Amino acid sequence: MKFENSNIEEEYIDVKEYCSDKFIDCYYNNLSIFHSEKESDIVLSNSTLVTVYLPLTRDSIECKFEDLVFNIQQVKTANFINDYTLLTKDEALIRVTTTGDFYETITTVNAYSADIILDEIEYIVCLTKGFNSFNLKIVEEDAYNKFVAPYYEDDMYVCIYSPYIQKEHIEEIYLAYFFEIKTMFNIELKYHPLVDLNFFAEEEDIKEPEREIRLRPLLYGKGMKEVIDIYARGFNTTFAEHRILSFCRVIEYVSQTVIRKDLIEKATNKLSSRRVFLPDSDFILELGKIFEQHNESKKDYQAFKITVENCCDIYELVKFAPSNLKKTKKITLNSNSKQIEEAFLEIVESITATRNKLSHAKTNYRAKGGECPEENMEDFSVFLDIVAQQVIRWFGLQKEENRII
C-alpha cells in the first residue's frame, strides 16, 4: 500500500483496525484495500474513491477515503438517543422519510438548509442522504440482521449541526424545520426508525430544483416548540377528523395571545386620549366596556373568530376552501369589506361547529348548521392545515414576552 503522505498512512491504520473489527470491507478498483495481495498497486489519498461494504448490506457505498475517516471519527463519540436519532459531539442525525419523490431533490449534503439560534448557540439544519455515522453506529451496536441492514441507499436524514450542540435543543429545532418543509413544499417529514422499512409511496412528482433552496429563518422561542408539536401531531393519523381536531388545538393555543394583544391595543388607544387626564364617568365606562368585550372574547367562538381574523390571509385561504364554504370561495381581490367579513364568519362558524361535533358524543350534540359535511372532511382538513400554518406564523412574529403559553 502506498500513501500520499504520512497523515494518510496513520488514518489508514486506524480505519483498517476499525473496519476489521466491525466486519467492514473497503475496495478500490475491485481490490480490497485491507486484504488484497496486490495492495501495493494502490496509492491512497483523501480523494481516493473507495467502495464500502457494511455487513449484511446489499447496497454498496461509494465515498471518498476522507469521508470514511470522518464518519469513523464521528461515530466514536456517538450515541443513539432514540431509535431514529444519533447524537455525536457536533451533530444530530435524525432518520426521516417522506412521500413522493422529494428524496430525489436532495442533490447536496446540505440541501434545504436553514439557520437557527437557541440560547446563543447557532445551528445549521439541512437534509442529507447517503452514508454517515448513523450507519456505522448500527454496525457497532449489532442492531442489524438479514432482514434489517445497517444501510439503504434511500436513507434520508435531518442533520442538525453545531460545535456546541445541546441535546435538549434537538426536538425544538426538528419541529421548526418540519414546519418550514411542510409549509413551503407541502411535504411531511416523518421519523423513520430503522425497523420501519416501508418504501416511499409514489405520489405527486416533485421537480428537482434548479438551484439550492434556502429555507426561511426557523421559528423558535417561547411557545413555538409546543404549538408546532400540536400541529405536527395532526400528521400522525390518516383520519381527517383527527387532523381537524389537532389544527383546532393550534388555533386555541394561539388565541389567548391574539386576545391579549387586542386588549392591549384597544386599552392603549383609549388611554392615549386627552380625556385620561380628566376622566369623567363616561370615560371610565368606555374603558370598562373594553374589558367586558375582552372577557367575551375568551369564549370559544369569539376566541376562534378574533384569532382567524387577525392571523389569516383570506386571499390565501380561498385557494383551499372546500365546496361547503360558499361565501369564502367567492372572495376575489374585488370583494368589499362586508363580503370578506361574511367569509370570515362562515369560516369560523364552520370551524367551531365542526370541532364541537367531532369532540362531543353524537347523542349529546345538536347540529348548528355550519358543520362540515362528511364528504368534505378531507378537503376541510387541508383547508384547516393552511389556517393553522398562518396562525403559527403570526404567533412566531410576536415578541416572546407577548406570547401566552
C-alpha positions in Angstrom: 0.0 0.0 0.0 1.3 3.4 -1.0 0.1 6.7 0.7 0.0 10.2 -0.5 1.5 11.4 2.8 2.2 10.2 6.4 -1.1 11.5 7.7 -3.0 9.3 5.3 -1.0 6.3 6.4 -1.9 7.0 10.1 -5.5 7.4 9.2 -5.4 4.2 7.1 -4.1 2.2 10.1 -7.0 3.4 12.2 -9.6 2.8 9.5 -8.2 -0.8 8.9 -8.3 -1.6 12.6 -11.9 -0.2 13.0 -13.3 -1.9 9.9 -11.6 -5.3 10.5 -13.2 -5.3 14.0 -16.7 -4.5 12.6 -16.5 -6.8 9.5 -16.5 -3.9 7.1 -14.6 -4.1 3.9 -13.4 -1.4 1.5 -12.4 -1.8 -2.1 -10.6 0.2 -4.7 -10.8 -0.9 -8.4 -12.2 -4.2 -7.1 -9.2 -4.8 -4.8 -9.7 -4.8 -1.1 -7.5 -2.1 0.5 -7.2 -4.3 3.6 -6.7 -7.8 2.3 -5.7 -7.9 -1.3 -2.3 -9.4 -2.3 -2.0 -6.5 -4.8 -2.2 -3.8 -2.2 1.0 -2.2 -3.5 -0.8 -1.2 -6.6 -3.0 1.3 -4.7 -2.0 4.8 -3.9 -4.3 6.1 -1.2 -5.2 9.8 -0.8 -8.0 11.8 0.8 -9.9 12.0 -2.5 -9.5 8.3 -3.4 -12.9 6.8 -4.1 -13.4 3.6 -2.1 -16.4 1.2 -2.1 -17.5 0.3 1.3 -19.5 -2.9 2.2 -21.2 -3.0 5.5 -22.3 -6.3 7.0 -25.4 -7.9 5.5 -25.9 -4.8 3.3 -27.0 -5.3 -0.3 -26.3 -1.7 -1.4 -22.6 -0.8 -1.8 -21.4 2.6 -0.6 -19.0 4.8 -2.7 -17.3 7.6 -0.9 -14.0 9.4 -0.6 -11.5 8.0 1.8 -11.6 11.2 3.8 -15.3 10.8 4.3 -14.9 7.3 5.6 -12.3 8.6 8.0 -14.6 11.5 9.1 -17.6 9.2 9.8 -15.4 6.7 11.8 -14.2 9.7 13.9 -17.8 10.9 14.4 -19.1 7.5 15.5 -16.6 7.2 18.2 -18.4 10.0 20.1 -21.9 9.0 19.0 -24.9 7.6 20.9 -28.5 6.8 19.9 -30.9 8.9 22.0 -33.9 7.1 20.5 -34.4 4.6 17.6 -34.2 7.3 14.9 -31.7 9.9 16.3 -28.0 9.7 16.6 -26.1 12.4 18.6 -22.4 13.0 18.1 -20.1 15.6 19.5 -21.3 18.2 17.0 -24.3 17.0 15.1 -27.6 15.1 15.4 -28.7 12.9 12.6 -32.5 12.2 12.6 -33.6 9.4 10.2 -36.7 10.5 8.4 -38.9 9.5 5.5 -41.5 11.3 3.3 -43.7 10.7 0.4 -43.4 11.2 -3.3 -40.0 12.0 -5.0 -38.8 14.6 -2.5 -35.8 12.4 -1.8 -34.6 12.9 -5.4 -34.4 16.7 -4.9 -31.7 16.3 -2.3 -28.7 16.8 -4.5 -26.1 18.1 -2.0 -25.1 17.2 1.5 -26.7 20.4 2.8 -30.0 20.5 0.9 -32.7 22.9 2.1 -30.5 24.4 4.7 -31.6 26.8 7.4 -30.1 28.6 10.5 -31.5 28.9 14.0 -30.0 30.3 17.2 -31.1 28.9 20.6 -29.7 30.1 23.9 -27.0 32.0 21.9 -25.9 28.7 20.1 -26.0 28.9 16.3 -27.2 25.7 14.5 -27.3 24.8 10.8 -30.1 22.4 9.8 -30.4 20.6 6.5 -31.5 17.4 4.8 -28.9 14.9 3.8 -28.7 11.4 2.4 -26.1 8.7 1.9 -23.5 7.0 4.1 -22.8 8.6 7.5 -22.0 7.8 11.2 -25.6 6.6 11.7 -24.9 3.6 9.6 -21.6 2.8 11.4 -23.3 3.1 14.8 -25.8 0.5 13.7 -22.9 -1.8 12.9 -21.2 -1.1 16.2 -24.2 -2.0 18.2 -25.1 -5.1 16.1 -28.5 -3.6 15.5 -28.9 -5.3 12.2 -29.8 -8.8 10.8 -30.7 -10.4 7.5 -34.0 -8.5 7.5 -32.7 -5.1 8.6 -29.5 -3.9 7.0 -27.4 -1.1 8.5 -27.6 1.0 5.3 -30.0 1.6 2.5 -29.2 3.9 -0.5 -32.5 5.8 0.0 -31.8 6.7 3.7 -32.6 10.3 4.4 -31.7 12.4 7.5 -32.3 15.8 9.0 -28.9 17.0 10.1 -28.6 19.5 13.0 -25.0 20.8 13.3 -23.2 22.9 15.9 -19.8 22.7 17.6 -21.8 23.3 20.8 -24.8 21.1 20.2 -27.2 20.6 23.1 -29.4 17.5 23.4 -32.3 19.5 24.8 -32.4 21.7 21.6 -32.8 18.9 19.1 -36.6 18.3 19.3 -37.4 22.0 19.1 -35.1 22.5 16.1 -36.5 19.5 14.3 -40.1 20.7 14.8 -39.2 24.1 13.5 -37.6 22.6 10.4 -40.6 20.2 10.0 -42.9 23.2 9.9 -40.9 25.0 7.2 -40.6 22.0 4.9 -44.4 21.3 5.3 -45.4 24.9 4.7 -43.0 25.5 1.8 -43.4 22.2 -0.1 -46.5 20.5 1.5 -44.1 17.7 2.4 -44.5 15.8 5.7 -41.2 14.6 7.2 -41.8 11.6 9.5 -39.4 9.9 11.9 -38.2 6.7 10.3 -36.8 4.2 12.7 -34.6 1.6 11.0 -37.1 -1.2 11.7 -39.7 0.6 9.6 -38.7 -0.4 6.0 -41.7 0.9 4.1 -40.8 2.2 0.6 -41.7 5.7 -0.4 -45.2 5.9 -1.8 -45.5 7.1 -5.4 -47.4 10.3 -5.2 -47.1 13.7 -6.9 -43.8 14.3 -8.6 -41.6 17.0 -7.1 -39.3 18.6 -9.7 -35.6 18.8 -8.9 -34.8 22.4 -8.0 -32.6 24.3 -10.5 -30.7 25.9 -7.6 -30.1 25.1 -3.9 -33.0 26.2 -1.8 -32.6 28.1 1.4 -35.4 28.0 3.9 -36.8 31.0 5.8 -35.5 31.5 9.3 -36.8 28.8 11.6 -39.4 29.7 14.2 -38.3 29.2 17.7 -38.5 30.7 21.2 -41.3 30.8 23.8 -44.2 28.6 22.9 -43.0 27.7 19.4 -42.0 24.1 20.2 -45.3 23.4 21.9 -47.5 24.8 19.2 -45.6 23.2 16.3 -45.7 19.9 18.2 -49.5 20.2 18.4 -49.5 20.9 14.6 -47.2 18.0 13.8 -49.3 15.5 15.7 -52.0 16.1 13.2 -50.0 14.2 10.6 -49.7 11.1 12.8 -53.1 9.9 11.6 -54.8 9.2 8.3 -58.2 10.3 9.6 -59.3 13.7 8.5 -61.4 14.2 11.7 -58.3 13.7 13.9 -56.3 16.2 11.8 -59.1 18.8 12.1 -59.1 18.5 15.9 -55.3 18.9 16.0 -55.4 22.1 13.8 -58.2 23.5 16.0 -56.0 23.0 19.0 -53.4 25.1 17.3 -55.9 27.9 16.9 -56.9 27.5 20.6 -53.2 27.6 21.7 -52.6 30.9 19.9 -55.9 32.5 20.6 -55.0 33.8 24.1 -52.1 35.7 22.7 -54.3 37.3 20.0 -56.9 38.2 22.5 -54.5 39.8 24.9 -52.8 41.8 22.1 -56.2 43.0 21.0 -57.0 44.1 24.6 -53.7 45.9 25.0 -54.1 47.8 21.7 -57.6 48.9 22.5 -56.8 49.9 26.0 -53.7 51.7 24.9 -55.6 53.7 22.3 -58.2 54.6 24.9 -55.6 55.7 27.4 -53.9 57.8 24.8 -56.9 60.1 24.8 -56.6 63.6 26.3 -59.6 62.7 28.4 -57.3 60.4 30.6 -56.1 63.5 32.5 -59.7 64.5 33.5 -61.6 61.2 33.3 -65.4 61.5 33.7 -67.9 58.7 34.3 -68.4 58.1 30.5 -64.6 57.6 30.0 -64.5 55.1 32.9 -67.5 53.2 31.5 -66.0 53.2 28.0 -62.8 51.8 29.4 -64.7 49.2 31.3 -66.5 48.2 28.1 -63.2 47.3 26.6 -62.5 44.8 29.4 -66.1 43.4 29.2 -65.5 42.7 25.5 -62.2 41.1 26.4 -63.9 38.7 28.7 -66.4 37.9 26.0 -63.5 37.2 23.6 -62.4 34.3 25.8 -65.4 32.3 24.9 -64.7 29.6 22.2 -66.5 31.1 19.3 -65.2 34.6 19.9 -61.7 33.3 20.5 -61.7 31.5 17.2 -63.2 34.5 15.4 -60.6 37.0 16.6 -57.8 34.6 16.0 -58.7 33.7 12.5 -59.5 37.3 11.5 -56.2 38.6 12.9 -53.8 35.8 11.8 -55.2 34.7 8.4 -54.9 35.9 4.9 -58.4 35.4 3.3 -57.0 35.5 -0.2 -54.7 32.6 0.5 -57.4 30.6 2.2 -59.7 30.9 -0.8 -57.4 28.7 -2.8 -58.0 25.8 -0.4 -61.7 26.4 0.7 -63.9 23.3 0.4 -67.1 23.5 -1.5 -69.3 23.9 1.6 -67.6 27.3 2.3 -69.6 29.0 -0.5 -69.1 32.6 0.6 -65.4 32.1 1.1 -64.9 30.6 -2.4 -66.4 33.7 -3.9 -63.8 36.1 -2.5 -61.6 37.9 -5.0 -59.4 41.0 -4.9 -62.6 42.9 -5.9 -64.6 41.8 -2.9 -65.6 44.5 -0.5 -65.1 44.5 3.3 -68.6 43.2 4.0 -68.1 40.2 1.8 -64.7 39.5 3.4 -66.3 39.8 6.9 -69.1 37.4 5.9 -66.5 34.9 4.6 -64.5 35.0 7.9 -67.8 34.5 9.8 -68.5 31.5 7.6 -65.1 30.0 8.2 -65.2 30.5 12.0 -68.8 29.1 12.2 -67.7 26.0 10.2 -64.5 25.5 12.3 -66.3 25.8 15.7 -69.3 23.8 14.7 -67.2 21.0 13.2 -64.9 21.0 16.1 -67.8 20.7 18.6 -69.4 17.9 16.5 -66.2 15.9 16.4 -65.3 16.4 20.1 -68.8 15.6 21.6 -70.6 12.3 21.8 -73.2 12.2 18.9 -76.1 11.6 21.3 -75.3 14.9 23.1 -74.6 17.0 20.1 -77.2 19.2 18.3 -76.2 20.4 14.8 -75.8 24.2 14.4 -75.8 24.2 10.6 -72.2 25.2 10.0 -70.7 21.7 10.3 -68.6 20.5 7.5 -70.4 17.6 5.6 -68.8 14.2 5.9 -68.0 14.2 2.2 -65.9 17.4 2.6 -64.0 16.4 5.7 -60.8 15.6 3.8 -60.8 18.9 1.9 -61.7 20.7 5.1 -58.7 19.2 6.9 -56.5 20.5 4.1 -58.1 24.0 4.5 -57.6 23.9 8.3 -53.9 22.9 7.7 -53.4 26.2 5.9 -55.3 28.1 8.7 -53.1 26.5 11.3 -49.9 27.4 9.3 -50.9 31.0 9.1 -51.8 31.1 12.8 -48.4 29.6 13.8 -46.6 32.1 11.6 -48.5 35.0 13.2 -47.5 33.6 16.7 -43.9 33.3 15.6 -43.8 37.0 14.6 -44.9 38.2 18.1 -42.3 39.2 20.7 -41.6 36.4 23.1 -42.8 38.5 26.1 -46.2 38.9 24.4 -46.8 35.2 23.8 -49.1 33.4 26.2 -48.4 29.7 26.8 
